[in-house]
């Protein structure tokens, strides 16, 4: 067996298949693991004005906690199998990374052991295999210097950790330092991954649920009918819209959704101004209005007036029962009539709760996988979603 394959097995064989799957799960795979009922509840929360990050934080913390424990088990089992396990970890990790052609789980595990996330790996090592050994030696040196200082001040650290009475690991300052560095990098990477996976996944689920609730029929582009239908994630030559709605011949709406906070109003306006005013489908031309859904914008922002000037509308999802506002905008711009237009808050909540039970979320998840994977990769590359500086929690 090639040396690199043996080294990969040292790490991947020490972690369960279920934990490996959780480590690199995509958005739709996460849905399968947590269940559609939980996802349906998150979508309902968002439709009623709650923040996506608040609604998914418990899911993120559950994944992080599970993987933290899995990583600790990896260290215990590794040390139980070899007394020299901790000393050899940095070398094992750099040897793995230098070979390339790794799965996401293999790459991430090796990076974390060196205290690196994807973004740090790109910035520090610049994807240069020749820099691995130099970084490894510097990493070991820094850890040893910190440990020496701590040991001089506090004394030695020693003890034993046991799993199932037969997996025993002798721990010391070096073992615990490498473990905590690995878990720290892991937490940053998982938060970045969740931001991407949940963000793109729930954008489609929320839009699909909203338009289904409003009575529009979900179709696959190119459409064969042009009245009261919608599709998700259409691509044209200039710009992707997250959803396209056709109300009747000649009239439609482009939707763009992003969980963008008040600190990024220029992004919201950019979304408004980059859409084309008209599209052609078959022999018909459609005038397209634009609705941008964002988390919230500042109280004194001019962006709503600026959007109106280019015939676009921005709606804040932080507003309670914002789907009613969408219905009202469609009423004004297209003459669309729906019960939500005239409902009060209490009636709106009851209506949304009842309607959500009938939403075909599986349909939108499938569409997200088919149409969204490449876009997710592009978004990750463009916005550096593994930048640890943006993921540190208060």
Secondary structure in CASP SS format (residue, H / E / C, confidence):
PFRMAT SS
TARGET T0000
AUTHOR 0000-0000-0000
METHOD secondary structure of the structure
MODEL  1
X C 1.00
X C 1.00
X H 1.00
X H 1.00
X H 1.00
X H 1.00
X H 1.00
X H 1.00
X H 1.00
X H 1.00
X H 1.00
X H 1.00
X C 1.00
X C 1.00
X C 1.00
X C 1.00
X H 1.00
X H 1.00
X H 1.00
X H 1.00
X H 1.00
X H 1.00
X H 1.00
X C 1.00
X C 1.00
X C 1.00
X H 1.00
X H 1.00
X H 1.00
X H 1.00
X H 1.00
X H 1.00
X H 1.00
X H 1.00
X C 1.00
X H 1.00
X H 1.00
X H 1.00
X H 1.00
X H 1.00
X H 1.00
X H 1.00
X H 1.00
X H 1.00
X H 1.00
X H 1.00
X H 1.00
X C 1.00
X C 1.00
X C 1.00
X C 1.00
X H 1.00
X H 1.00
X H 1.00
X H 1.00
X H 1.00
X H 1.00
X H 1.00
X H 1.00
X H 1.00
X H 1.00
X H 1.00
X H 1.00
X H 1.00
X H 1.00
X H 1.00
X H 1.00
X H 1.00
X H 1.00
X H 1.00
X H 1.00
X H 1.00
X H 1.00
X H 1.00
X H 1.00
X H 1.00
X H 1.00
X H 1.00
X H 1.00
X H 1.00
X H 1.00
X C 1.00
X C 1.00
X C 1.00
X H 1.00
X H 1.00
X H 1.00
X H 1.00
X H 1.00
X H 1.00
X H 1.00
X H 1.00
X H 1.00
X H 1.00
X H 1.00
X H 1.00
X H 1.00
X H 1.00
X H 1.00
X C 1.00
X C 1.00
X C 1.00
X C 1.00
X H 1.00
X H 1.00
X H 1.00
X H 1.00
X H 1.00
X H 1.00
X H 1.00
X H 1.00
X H 1.00
X H 1.00
X C 1.00
X C 1.00
X C 1.00
X C 1.00
X H 1.00
X H 1.00
X H 1.00
X H 1.00
X H 1.00
X H 1.00
X H 1.00
X H 1.00
X C 1.00
X C 1.00
X C 1.00
X H 1.00
X H 1.00
X H 1.00
X H 1.00
X H 1.00
X H 1.00
X H 1.00
X H 1.00
X H 1.00
X H 1.00
X H 1.00
X H 1.00
X H 1.00
X H 1.00
X H 1.00
X H 1.00
X H 1.00
X H 1.00
X H 1.00
X H 1.00
X H 1.00
X H 1.00
X H 1.00
X H 1.00
X H 1.00
X H 1.00
X C 1.00
X C 1.00
X C 1.00
X C 1.00
X E 1.00
X E 1.00
X E 1.00
X E 1.00
X E 1.00
X C 1.00
X C 1.00
X C 1.00
X E 1.00
X E 1.00
X E 1.00
X E 1.00
X E 1.00
X C 1.00
X H 1.00
X H 1.00
X H 1.00
X H 1.00
X H 1.00
X H 1.00
X H 1.00
X H 1.00
X H 1.00
X H 1.00
X H 1.00
X H 1.00
X H 1.00
X H 1.00
X H 1.00
X H 1.00
X H 1.00
X H 1.00
X H 1.00
X H 1.00
X H 1.00
X H 1.00
X H 1.00
X H 1.00
X H 1.00
X H 1.00
X H 1.00
X H 1.00
X H 1.00
X H 1.00
X H 1.00
X H 1.00
X H 1.00
X H 1.00
X H 1.00
X H 1.00
X H 1.00
X H 1.00
X H 1.00
X H 1.00
X H 1.00
X C 1.00
X C 1.00
X C 1.00
X E 1.00
X E 1.00
X C 1.00
X C 1.00
X C 1.00
X C 1.00
X C 1.00
X C 1.00
X C 1.00
X C 1.00
X C 1.00
X C 1.00
X E 1.00
X E 1.00
X E 1.00
X E 1.00
X E 1.00
X E 1.00
X E 1.00
X C 1.00
X C 1.00
X C 1.00
X C 1.00
X E 1.00
X E 1.00
X E 1.00
X E 1.00
X E 1.00
X E 1.00
X E 1.00
X E 1.00
X E 1.00
X C 1.00
X C 1.00
X E 1.00
X E 1.00
X E 1.00
X E 1.00
X E 1.00
X E 1.00
X E 1.00
X E 1.00
X C 1.00
X C 1.00
X C 1.00
X H 1.00
X H 1.00
X H 1.00
X H 1.00
X H 1.00
X H 1.00
X H 1.00
X H 1.00
X H 1.00
X H 1.00
X H 1.00
X H 1.00
X C 1.00
X C 1.00
X C 1.00
X C 1.00
X E 1.00
X E 1.00
X E 1.00
X E 1.00
X C 1.00
X C 1.00
X E 1.00
X E 1.00
X E 1.00
X E 1.00
X E 1.00
X E 1.00
X E 1.00
X E 1.00
X E 1.00
X E 1.00
X E 1.00
X C 1.00
X C 1.00
X C 1.00
X C 1.00
X C 1.00
X C 1.00
X C 1.00
X C 1.00
X H 1.00
X H 1.00
X H 1.00
X H 1.00
X H 1.00
X H 1.00
X H 1.00
X C 1.00
X C 1.00
X E 1.00
X E 1.00
X E 1.00
X E 1.00
X E 1.00
X C 1.00
X C 1.00
X C 1.00
X C 1.00
X C 1.00
X C 1.00
X H 1.00
X H 1.00
X H 1.00
X H 1.00
X H 1.00
X H 1.00
X H 1.00
X H 1.00
X H 1.00
X H 1.00
X H 1.00
X H 1.00
X C 1.00
X C 1.00
X C 1.00
X C 1.00
X H 1.00
X H 1.00
X H 1.00
X H 1.00
X C 1.00
X C 1.00
X H 1.00
X H 1.00
X H 1.00
X H 1.00
X H 1.00
X H 1.00
X H 1.00
X H 1.00
X H 1.00
X H 1.00
X H 1.00
X H 1.00
X C 1.00
X C 1.00
X C 1.00
X C 1.00
X H 1.00
X H 1.00
X H 1.00
X H 1.00
X H 1.00
X H 1.00
X H 1.00
X H 1.00
X H 1.00
X H 1.00
X H 1.00
X H 1.00
X H 1.00
X H 1.00
X H 1.00
X H 1.00
X H 1.00
X H 1.00
X H 1.00
X H 1.00
X H 1.00
X H 1.00
X H 1.00
X C 1.00
X C 1.00
X C 1.00
X C 1.00
X H 1.00
X H 1.00
X H 1.00
X C 1.00
X C 1.00
X C 1.00
X C 1.00
END
